[in-house]
Amino acid sequence: MDLLAFVESKTQLPKKGISNTIDLLKEDCTIPFISRYRKEKTGNLDEVEIGRIVEFKKLFEELEKRRATIFKALEEQEVLSPELSSQINAAIDLNTLEDLYLPFKKKRKTKAETARNNGLEPLAKIIMSQKPDSLSQIVSRYTSADIDHEAALEGARHIISEWISERSSVRNRVRWHLNKFARIQTKVVKSKADQEKAIKFSDYFNWEEDLKSCPSHRLLAILRAEREGFIRIAILIDKEKVLNEIKQRIIERQTECTEQIALAIDDAFKRLLFPSLSNEILQTAKEKADENAIQVFSKNLRQLLLGAPLGEKRILALDPGFRSGCKLVCLSAQGRLEHNENIYPHAPKNDVKGAMKKLNSLVDAYKIDAIAIGNGTASRETERLVKNIRFNKDIEVFIVNEAGASIYSASKIARDEFPNFDVTVRGAVSIGRRLADPLAELVKIDPKSIGVGQYQHDVDQHKLKDSLDTVVESCVNTIGVNINTASVSLLSYVSGIGDKLAQNIVDHRKEKGPFKSRAEIKKVARLGAKAFEQSAGFMRIKNAKNPLDDSAVHPESYSLVAKMAKDEKINLNDLVGNKPLLEKIDLQQYCNDQIGLPTLKDIVHELEKPGVDPREKAKIFSFDQNLKSIDDLKEGQLLPGIINNITNFGCFVDIGIKENGLIHVSNLSDTFVKDVNAIVNLHQQVIVKVLEVDKIRKRIQLSLHSKR
């Protein structure tokens, strides 16, 4: 099976679209570029569909690499028959490939190998032939001073056990049983059951369920509990049923050899097949759980990155604290740090008047439009303080999720941005900039540190990074970046750019001044024609002479747009934003071999409102001011909250105290909920009802139902 057929079988996408997408990928085109600017070639495939093609292209390449390695090893051993070669070429998954290679794979010293060295392989072959009726007489030929009758039979059985364990048909039958009927069972480690940390795993002490129906979050929790030594895991199956099936497949007739073969089958299953394949099925289940968790994390990350920005406003940001005070910074509309200092309104100093006076004066001095308060320690107290100040103008006050701010403030990126300021200043700046533009600021932080995942530290870290990087790249290119203000971190995610070119862009900007047109981007060091092609449509230049430079229209289509304007007998500036006129244009007349209706519709849509940020605007939110800790909660209370994490089993809600509450999936709706994301969104403002408060375990059960 070739690459095209393989990808088609896995994705069920149109062959032409797959073929053209693969060709574009080979030309080093990126997913955002292909999905946005090559719709005619792909058949209008979206980013998700192109991403699946990329995924299975990579899988096929890994399969081919392993196939080549196996062929080379078999050729070196001179055991590659035409039949085996055909079977290897026909294999379309790694398990089948490895099963075919298993009999020839170099092994460490085994019982079977020892038996072969003792000359017992011919005896094993005779027994497996199931023909002799005088087995005792035959065995005597293989005995010696060191090997008695029973030892000879045992050695032969070890060889037979290995043969059986290497049979693809047997392995696949055991796999079938494990896939269909395996159960996962846990047993608590009694010596650790009373430890304080064990309480969070107590739900999984002495637990049992079907492995195939075990939800991903529960499997990952069980595996973590085992890894930390609180439980032991076992995979259960009806072993007698499986053994009987194997014996029916292998034992052809009743002879003196039957008992020896049956014993070898028992040994093969217990010692070789079940340990290996039960680990394999558990690993497969783990991989599926990883994939599920990564999907959850990716959905959350996308929503977080595309969160509502306040926009270019002058912001005073506060990183609250008690003993160490509140670090405040004043930022320009472009996010530049203009002032920083500490105030001490809370215990032990309690300088409330001084803090209020200082805030009032700074708001006036720096013409502040909005105040951002981090949602960590002392957040609620600081919010109350700020809202009690009578400013000379209307000031919007926002609570900002500061998850990961400490990671950023200690990072190399932060040190490079603010080499003369400490971590407290950098953290406060990050809080303010998050309010202005979450995407531009959060790209500087490792996504795993943002706090919107589900067991993100337990899943395959390489796959997690690839998936999250893809999400960040997608979000950045969906919104586009202002090339004259974007950081290196933000620019590095632009299609076709990467870290080195991003740094070159910033260096060029510092040396030559702001870019005045997209054409000037070509002057950046080492930014060649391919990089320009891939990136130009995603980079914006505000107030450019050509209005298309602040749009998602690609430079390769500028001449086409100019022709549209000429045909309508108006200049380009009068065409841009002229929705009534644009709606009347007959797009068919502009179709050619390279550009069709999908791209033309995109161009017209962009011309109607060029450079408009598709994200919603930030909204003010207030928690219940009477709620200070979990002790203030009562069943039946209705509270405002913000959804700050979504999982498959429900969503977590910030209600303004240290502990988040959980709305279990069963409490999200009066009807069955298949997809939590279909009901709620990250950062959605909601009213929740308190169902249950467990103060010992610090767990809060909430409901989104108005009826409950």
HELIX and SHEET records of a PDB file:
HELIX    1   1 LEU A    3  THR A   11  1                                   9    
HELIX    2   2 LYS A   15  LYS A   26  1                                  12    
HELIX    3   3 ILE A   31  TYR A   37  1                                   7    
HELIX    4   4 LYS A   39  THR A   42  1                                   4    
HELIX    5   5 GLU A   47  GLN A   77  1                                  31    
HELIX    6   6 PRO A   82  ALA A   90  1                                   9    
HELIX    7   7 LEU A   94  TYR A  101  1                                   8    
HELIX    8   8 LEU A  102  PHE A  104  5                                   3    
HELIX    9   9 LYS A  111  ASN A  117  1                                   7    
HELIX   10  10 GLU A  121  SER A  129  1                                   9    
HELIX   11  11 LEU A  135  VAL A  139  1                                   5    
HELIX   12  12 SER A  140  TYR A  142  5                                   3    
HELIX   13  13 HIS A  149  SER A  165  1                                  17    
HELIX   14  14 SER A  168  PHE A  181  1                                  14    
HELIX   15  15 LYS A  190  LYS A  192  5                                   3    
HELIX   16  16 GLU A  196  TYR A  204  5                                   9    
HELIX   17  17 LEU A  211  SER A  213  5                                   3    
HELIX   18  18 SER A  216  ARG A  227  1                                  12    
HELIX   19  19 LYS A  239  ILE A  250  1                                  12    
HELIX   20  20 THR A  258  ASP A  267  1                                  10    
HELIX   21  21 ALA A  268  LEU A  273  3                                   6    
HELIX   22  22 PHE A  274  LEU A  305  1                                  32    
HELIX   23  23 VAL A  352  ALA A  365  1                                  14    
HELIX   24  24 SER A  379  LYS A  387  1                                   9    
HELIX   25  25 ALA A  405  SER A  409  1                                   5    
HELIX   26  26 LYS A  412  GLU A  417  1                                   6    
HELIX   27  27 VAL A  423  ALA A  436  1                                  14    
HELIX   28  28 PRO A  438  LEU A  442  1                                   5    
HELIX   29  29 PRO A  447  SER A  449  5                                   3    
HELIX   30  30 GLN A  461  ILE A  479  1                                  19    
HELIX   31  31 VAL A  488  LEU A  491  1                                   4    
HELIX   32  32 GLY A  498  LYS A  512  1                                  15    
HELIX   33  33 ARG A  518  LYS A  523  5                                   6    
HELIX   34  34 ALA A  529  SER A  535  1                                   7    
HELIX   35  35 ALA A  536  PHE A  538  5                                   3    
HELIX   36  36 PRO A  547  ASP A  550  5                                   4    
HELIX   37  37 PRO A  555  SER A  557  5                                   3    
HELIX   38  38 TYR A  558  ASP A  567  1                                  10    
HELIX   39  39 LEU A  572  LEU A  575  1                                   4    
HELIX   40  40 LYS A  579  LYS A  584  1                                   6    
HELIX   41  41 LEU A  587  TYR A  590  5                                   4    
HELIX   42  42 LEU A  597  GLU A  608  1                                  12    
HELIX   43  43 ILE A  630  ASP A  632  5                                   3    
HELIX   44  44 VAL A  665  ASN A  667  5                                   3    
HELIX   45  45 VAL A  676  ALA A  678  5                                   3    
SHEET    1   A 3 GLU A 208  ASP A 210  0                                        
SHEET    2   A 3 ARG A 183  VAL A 188 -1                                        
SHEET    3   A 3 ILE A 231  LEU A 236 -1                                        
SHEET    1   B 5 LEU A 337  ILE A 343  0                                        
SHEET    2   B 5 CYS A 326  LEU A 331 -1                                        
SHEET    3   B 5 ILE A 315  ASP A 319 -1                                        
SHEET    4   B 5 ALA A 370  GLY A 374  1                                        
SHEET    5   B 5 GLU A 396  VAL A 400  1                                        
SHEET    1   C 2 VAL A 481  ASN A 482  0                                        
SHEET    2   C 2 MET A 539  ARG A 540  1                                        
SHEET    1   D 6 LEU A 638  THR A 647  0                                        
SHEET    2   D 6 GLY A 650  ASP A 654 -1                                        
SHEET    3   D 6 GLY A 661  HIS A 664 -1                                        
SHEET    4   D 6 ARG A 699  SER A 703  1                                        
SHEET    5   D 6 GLN A 685  ASP A 694 -1                                        
SHEET    6   D 6 LEU A 638  THR A 647 -1                                        
END                                                                             
